[in-house]
Every structure is written in C-alpha cells, then in structure tokens.
Amino acid sequence: MTATGKAQAEALPETLKDIAITGIYVSGAPALQQAARPLAAARGLPVQDQVQENYLPRASGEATVWFADAAKIGQAWARLGLFGPFPDRPGSLAIVRKAANGAVSVQTRNVKINPRVTAAIERARQLSQVSRAAQFDRIRPHFNAPDQAGQMPSAACRSIPLRKAAE
C-alpha cells in the first residue's frame, strides 16, 4: 500500500464518523484488507473476508461498508438492482444501508486523497514552521536582555532551545 493509500485508510474513521456501521466486508485483495483495518479498529468491528449478497444490513438504520473491486462483488451488486457498475477505482467504497421500509440503498464514495491537495497541505505546514522560526528569531534577543525592571530572564528561560525549521 502506498503512503497515499495509507493516508486515505487512516482518514476513513473520521470521514465515515456519522454513519452507524455494523459490518465491514472486504474482497481478498491485500491492499483492500489494509485499507479496511483503521475503520475496523476505530469501530471495534472485524474485517469480514469476501463481499456477497448476504452481507446486507440486517436491520433498518444499519449500514455495512464494502471494500472491493468490481470483479469480486459480482452478483451482490447486480442483485441490488443498481444502475451501472461498481465504481472500480482506487479509493472507492460502497456504503449499503437498510431503510425502515426494508429498502436497501447504496451510496458510493471515493475517499481518494488528491495528491495535489496533499502536497499543498504539506507546503503550508512547512511555511508555517518557517514563519514560526522567524518569529522566534525576532524575540530571541529579548531572552538574553534585561526586562524593563532591569532583571535578567531566569536560567531556565534562557535554556529553552529555539531552532529554525529546515528551509
């Protein structure tokens, strides 16, 4: 699993926090198994191997999450009478819900993190660190100068390491 894939998997518990999930079903692909683990751990649910039509929610208001590729879902997707194929692309998953009237609905989500967005966030984080380092450089001389009352800062205060972020 790539670093981006790991980041996507780690983001799933927060992304799906408002959905009451009662089951997590995964096809046999190792990357999909890894993708499901953070969500399963956060919900205290086991990762069930294989997606089949009997892995539908059993009660109204429940939801199950399917991590699978289109070839593995097979008849389950067709039996739900869904229009079009399962979105077989990285970062896709299906959230299967059962309504009070027994109707089953499927919501597909793509939780793939856009690499350009990830890079922009990292650049902003680095700029923030450089900015904080510049602020520390401006106040550093005051740590070794007497205050308005002529008192020197304590030794503990002077020993605080201030370091610049890598440029």
C-alpha positions in Angstrom: 0.0 0.0 0.0 1.3 3.4 -0.9 1.8 6.3 1.5 -1.3 8.0 -0.1 -3.3 4.8 0.3 -2.3 4.6 4.0 -3.3 8.2 4.5 -6.7 7.5 2.8 -7.2 4.5 5.1 -6.3 6.5 8.2 -8.8 9.2 7.2 -11.8 6.8 6.9 -12.9 6.7 10.5 -13.2 10.5 10.5 -14.8 10.6 7.0 -17.5 8.0 8.0 -18.0 9.1 11.6 -21.7 10.0 11.1 -22.6 6.5 9.7 -23.6 3.7 12.0 -21.6 0.8 10.6 -22.4 -2.7 11.6 -20.2 -4.6 9.2 -17.0 -4.2 7.1 -16.6 -6.6 4.2 -13.6 -6.9 2.0 -12.6 -8.8 -1.1 -9.4 -10.8 -0.8 -7.0 -8.2 -2.2 -4.3 -7.4 0.4 -4.5 -3.6 -0.3 -8.2 -3.6 0.4 -7.7 -5.6 3.6 -5.2 -3.0 4.7 -7.5 -0.1 3.8 -10.3 -1.5 5.9 -8.2 -2.0 9.1 -8.2 1.5 10.5 -12.0 1.8 10.1 -12.5 -1.7 11.7 -10.2 -0.8 14.6 -12.0 2.5 15.2 -15.4 0.8 15.2 -14.3 -2.3 17.1 -15.6 -4.5 14.2 -13.9 -7.4 12.5 -12.9 -7.2 8.8 -15.1 -9.9 7.1 -13.5 -11.5 4.1 -15.5 -11.6 0.9 -18.4 -9.5 -0.3 -21.5 -11.4 -1.1 -25.2 -10.6 -1.3 -25.9 -11.9 2.2 -23.7 -9.1 3.7 -26.5 -6.6 3.6 -27.6 -4.8 6.7 -30.0 -6.9 8.8 -32.0 -4.1 10.5 -33.2 -0.7 9.5 -30.8 2.2 10.1 -27.8 -0.2 9.9 -25.1 0.2 7.3 -22.3 -2.1 6.0 -19.2 -0.9 4.2 -17.8 -2.8 1.2 -14.2 -2.5 0.2 -14.0 -4.5 -3.1 -13.1 -4.3 -6.7 -15.9 -4.8 -9.3 -14.8 -8.3 -10.2 -15.2 -9.5 -6.6 -18.6 -8.0 -5.9 -20.1 -9.9 -8.7 -23.8 -10.9 -8.2 -24.2 -8.9 -5.0 -24.1 -5.7 -6.9 -26.4 -6.9 -9.6 -29.0 -8.3 -7.1 -29.3 -4.9 -5.6 -30.5 -3.7 -8.9 -28.1 -0.8 -9.1 -27.7 1.3 -12.2 -24.2 0.9 -13.7 -21.1 -0.9 -12.4 -19.5 -0.6 -9.0 -17.0 2.3 -9.2 -13.9 0.3 -9.6 -11.2 2.9 -9.0 -8.7 3.4 -6.1 -10.4 5.0 -3.1 -13.9 3.8 -3.8 -16.1 2.0 -1.4 -19.8 1.3 -1.1 -22.0 2.1 2.0 -25.0 -0.2 2.0 -28.0 0.9 4.1 -31.3 -0.6 5.0 -34.3 1.8 5.4 -37.2 1.3 7.8 -39.3 0.0 5.0 -36.7 -2.6 4.2 -35.4 -0.9 1.0 -31.7 -1.2 0.6 -29.8 1.8 -0.7 -26.2 2.0 -1.7 -24.0 5.1 -1.6 -20.6 5.0 -3.2 -17.9 7.2 -2.0 -14.4 8.0 -3.3 -12.1 8.7 -0.4 -9.1 9.1 -2.5 -6.9 12.0 -1.4 -5.9 14.2 -4.3 -2.1 14.2 -4.4 -2.0 18.0 -5.3 -4.1 18.8 -2.2 -1.8 16.7 0.0 1.3 18.5 -1.5 -0.4 21.9 -0.9 -1.1 21.0 2.7 2.5 19.9 3.3 3.8 23.1 1.7 1.5 25.2 4.0 2.7 23.2 7.0 6.4 23.8 6.1 5.7 27.5 5.5 4.1 27.7 8.9 7.1 26.2 10.6 9.4 28.7 8.8 7.2 31.5 9.8 7.2 30.4 13.5 11.0 30.1 13.3 11.2 33.7 12.0 9.0 34.9 14.9 11.3 33.2 17.4 14.4 34.8 15.8 12.8 38.3 16.3 12.1 37.7 20.0 15.3 35.7 20.8 17.4 38.7 21.6 14.9 39.6 24.3 15.6 36.4 26.1 19.2 37.5 26.9 18.4 41.1 27.7 17.2 42.7 30.9 13.4 43.4 31.2 12.0 46.8 32.0 12.8 46.4 35.7 16.4 45.5 34.8 16.0 41.8 35.7 17.6 39.1 33.5 15.5 36.2 32.4 15.8 33.1 34.5 18.4 30.4 33.5 15.5 28.0 32.7 14.0 30.6 30.3 17.4 31.2 28.6 18.0 27.5 28.1 14.9 26.9 26.0 16.2 25.7 22.7 14.8 27.7 19.8 15.5 26.1 16.4 14.8 27.0 12.8 12.8 24.7 10.6 14.5 23.3 7.6 14.1 25.7 4.7 
